[in-house]
Amino acid sequence: MAFVTGRLGRPLRSSLLQVVQLHLSRTMGASQEDFENAMNQVKLLKKDPGNEVKLKLYALYKQATEGPCSIPKPGVFDFVNKAKWDAWNALGSLPKETARQNYVDLVSSLSSPSESSSHVEPGTDQKTPGSEDVVVTSEDGITKIMFNRPAQKNAITTQMYREIILALEAASKDNSTITVITGNGDYYSSGNDLTNFTKIPPGGIEEVAKSGAVLLREFVDCFIDFPKPLIAVVNGPAVGIPVTLLGLFDAVYASDRATFHTPFSHLGQTAEGCSSYTFPKIMGPAKATEMLIFGKKLTAREACAQGLVTEVFPESTFQKEVWARLKAYAKLPPNAMKISKELIRSNEKEKLHAINAEECTILQGRWLSDECMNAIVNFLSRKAKL
Ligand SMILES: CCCCC/C=C/C(=O)SCCNC(=O)CCNC(=O)[C@H](O)C(C)(C)COP(=O)(O)OP(=O)(O)OC[C@H]1O[C@@H](n2cnc3c(N)ncnc32)[C@H](O)[C@@H]1OP(=O)(O)O
């Protein structure tokens, strides 16, 4: 797949889109006119449809033109060709004509009027600033920043990181008293959108890793420096960075449906959000190890017992109870709250910035590792879920 490490050789660096286009350009004399039109349409798509769709297109194209997959299965470390082989092989003995039709249907759904205007396929991050993926509202002295991609479990796209940075900067200066981060739908957030790694610029995967590390550092710095009380309203499960960041919040209220999961080793990655420092400090090194190294998932009550969560509420009354409490807190004198936060947090700030910088440097290297690439390929090809 597109983002697979350069260490494995040049062909693996090319994006899956390029691979699909290469195949498409080698026209194999498909006789059906609709099929040929669809192939041309793919080349004209304005937006990258995402790797999952590209894999489907590739598989259907191969099936339509060559029939069932009969080539040898690529080696386990040949990620790109293996993902393609898996997708093609999964079509089994689907007749060529059906594959051709499915290909045409799929392309037509991608080229629908909604796609050519503002709709973006799930997993892409090309929404314009002000998109609906992060919703910011201000009421009753509370600025609420809400992850709003419920269909993708509020996975955080590159664009969303940028929008949250802007929202925090604005909230630090607006006339609200406290700031809340929450999620829309059944998840708080499933963490970094794993397709963030699959959009490969001309500089290759190294550039993706470098710009990712810069963005992550800026993002986490905003939480370290945020001057007002910052509250997490954890409405459901959380995975990865939305969990690690909790160590930088001033209070964390969780539904009893919420879970807290940092499966970094499973993903070939390492701790971020200053959790390599805040978690051992909050819960002690042994419990932090279980979470950050072994990926142990905590229930809300376990997270509360470890000190990561302030209080757990029954799901049935969660929203009502938490917002009533927050509205009351938001009426407290804002300057007193800010100054108290400064007292509690300021002596750690310099250290936290240094830790953030180090975690980002280490992660930049991890993102180029085979372990990480393999985990992402597995997720995207739907072989692995956490
Ligand atoms: C640049 C800064 C980097 C910062 C570093 C951050 C690191 C992290 O945050 S590491 C954590 C990364 N997150 C994950 O690995 C979670 C991956 N997701 C899952 O394992 C599962 O989706 C699930 C357990 C969160 C939910 O499973 P389930 O209830 O079965 O729901 P689906 O898998 O069907 O999900 C629905 C829909 O949402 C898409 N999706 C969910 N999470 C992500 C994600 N993190 N990245 C990309 N896409 C995600 C999922 O693919 C489904 O999409 P469709 O198939 O298109 O419906």
Ligand as a Chemical Component Dictionary entry (heavy atoms), coordinates in Angstrom:
data_LIG
# 
_chem_comp.id                   LIG 
_chem_comp.type                 NON-POLYMER 
_chem_comp.pdbx_formal_charge   0 
_chem_comp.three_letter_code    LIG 
# 
loop_
_chem_comp_atom.comp_id 
_chem_comp_atom.atom_id 
_chem_comp_atom.alt_atom_id 
_chem_comp_atom.type_symbol 
_chem_comp_atom.charge 
_chem_comp_atom.model_Cartn_x 
_chem_comp_atom.model_Cartn_y 
_chem_comp_atom.model_Cartn_z 
_chem_comp_atom.pdbx_ordinal 
LIG C1  C1  C 0 -0.378  13.110 13.235 1  
LIG C2  C2  C 0 -0.660  12.871 14.685 2  
LIG C3  C3  C 0 -0.515  11.426 15.090 3  
LIG C4  C4  C 0 -0.869  11.213 16.518 4  
LIG C5  C5  C 0 -0.575  9.823  17.031 5  
LIG C6  C6  C 0 -1.799  9.166  17.465 6  
LIG C7  C7  C 0 -1.845  7.844  17.691 7  
LIG C8  C8  C 0 -3.119  7.170  17.959 8  
LIG O1  O1  O 0 -4.164  7.741  18.168 9  
LIG S1  S1  S 0 -3.016  5.483  17.909 10 
LIG C9  C9  C 0 -4.708  4.929  17.865 11 
LIG C10 C10 C 0 -5.184  4.794  16.451 12 
LIG N1  N1  N 0 -6.494  4.227  16.456 13 
LIG C11 C11 C 0 -6.741  2.945  16.176 14 
LIG O2  O2  O 0 -5.853  2.173  15.919 15 
LIG C12 C12 C 0 -8.179  2.528  16.167 16 
LIG C13 C13 C 0 -8.526  1.827  14.890 17 
LIG N2  N2  N 0 -9.934  1.480  14.885 18 
LIG C14 C14 C 0 -10.397 0.299  15.362 19 
LIG O3  O3  O 0 -9.683  -0.547 15.830 20 
LIG C15 C15 C 0 -11.889 0.108  15.271 21 
LIG O4  O4  O 0 -12.379 0.906  14.234 22 
LIG C16 C16 C 0 -12.604 0.454  16.593 23 
LIG C17 C17 C 0 -12.225 -0.571 17.666 24 
LIG C18 C18 C 0 -12.249 1.849  17.054 25 
LIG C19 C19 C 0 -14.148 0.409  16.370 26 
LIG O5  O5  O 0 -14.508 -0.852 15.860 27 
LIG P1  P1  P 0 -16.021 -1.096 15.379 28 
LIG O6  O6  O 0 -16.953 -0.707 16.445 29 
LIG O7  O7  O 0 -16.085 -2.480 14.863 30 
LIG O8  O8  O 0 -16.243 -0.035 14.211 31 
LIG P2  P2  P 0 -15.561 0.001  12.772 32 
LIG O9  O9  O 0 -14.169 -0.517 12.826 33 
LIG O10 O10 O 0 -16.469 -0.615 11.769 34 
LIG O11 O11 O 0 -15.426 1.572  12.539 35 
LIG C20 C20 C 0 -16.440 2.311  11.858 36 
LIG C21 C21 C 0 -15.764 3.132  10.787 37 
LIG O12 O12 O 0 -14.810 3.999  11.392 38 
LIG C22 C22 C 0 -13.537 3.812  10.808 39 
LIG N3  N3  N 0 -12.497 4.047  11.819 40 
LIG C23 C23 C 0 -12.603 3.835  13.127 41 
LIG N4  N4  N 0 -11.467 4.198  13.733 42 
LIG C24 C24 C 0 -10.630 4.629  12.770 43 
LIG C25 C25 C 0 -9.295  5.136  12.783 44 
LIG N5  N5  N 0 -8.603  5.313  13.931 45 
LIG N6  N6  N 0 -8.749  5.483  11.627 46 
LIG C26 C26 C 0 -9.429  5.374  10.467 47 
LIG N7  N7  N 0 -10.708 4.892  10.386 48 
LIG C27 C27 C 0 -11.284 4.549  11.538 49 
LIG C28 C28 C 0 -13.553 2.372  10.358 50 
LIG O13 O13 O 0 -12.578 2.179  9.380  51 
LIG C29 C29 C 0 -14.963 2.257  9.833  52 
LIG O14 O14 O 0 -14.979 2.904  8.580  53 
LIG P3  P3  P 0 -15.848 2.314  7.385  54 
LIG O15 O15 O 0 -15.357 0.920  7.168  55 
LIG O16 O16 O 0 -15.555 3.224  6.245  56 
LIG O17 O17 O 0 -17.268 2.369  7.850  57 
# 
loop_
_chem_comp_bond.comp_id 
_chem_comp_bond.atom_id_1 
_chem_comp_bond.atom_id_2 
_chem_comp_bond.value_order 
_chem_comp_bond.pdbx_ordinal 
LIG C1  C2  SING 1  
LIG C2  C3  SING 2  
LIG C3  C4  SING 3  
LIG C4  C5  SING 4  
LIG C5  C6  SING 5  
LIG C6  C7  DOUB 6  
LIG C7  C8  SING 7  
LIG C8  O1  DOUB 8  
LIG C8  S1  SING 9  
LIG S1  C9  SING 10 
LIG C9  C10 SING 11 
LIG C10 N1  SING 12 
LIG N1  C11 SING 13 
LIG C11 O2  DOUB 14 
LIG C11 C12 SING 15 
LIG C12 C13 SING 16 
LIG C13 N2  SING 17 
LIG N2  C14 SING 18 
LIG C14 O3  DOUB 19 
LIG C14 C15 SING 20 
LIG C15 O4  SING 21 
LIG C15 C16 SING 22 
LIG C16 C17 SING 23 
LIG C16 C18 SING 24 
LIG C16 C19 SING 25 
LIG C19 O5  SING 26 
LIG O5  P1  SING 27 
LIG P1  O6  DOUB 28 
LIG P1  O7  SING 29 
LIG P1  O8  SING 30 
LIG O8  P2  SING 31 
LIG P2  O9  DOUB 32 
LIG P2  O10 SING 33 
LIG P2  O11 SING 34 
LIG O11 C20 SING 35 
LIG C20 C21 SING 36 
LIG C21 O12 SING 37 
LIG C21 C29 SING 38 
LIG O12 C22 SING 39 
LIG C22 N3  SING 40 
LIG C22 C28 SING 41 
LIG N3  C23 SING 42 
LIG N3  C27 SING 43 
LIG C23 N4  DOUB 44 
LIG N4  C24 SING 45 
LIG C24 C25 SING 46 
LIG C24 C27 DOUB 47 
LIG C25 N5  SING 48 
LIG C25 N6  DOUB 49 
LIG N6  C26 SING 50 
LIG C26 N7  DOUB 51 
LIG N7  C27 SING 52 
LIG C28 O13 SING 53 
LIG C28 C29 SING 54 
LIG C29 O14 SING 55 
LIG O14 P3  SING 56 
LIG P3  O15 DOUB 57 
LIG P3  O16 SING 58 
LIG P3  O17 SING 59 
# 
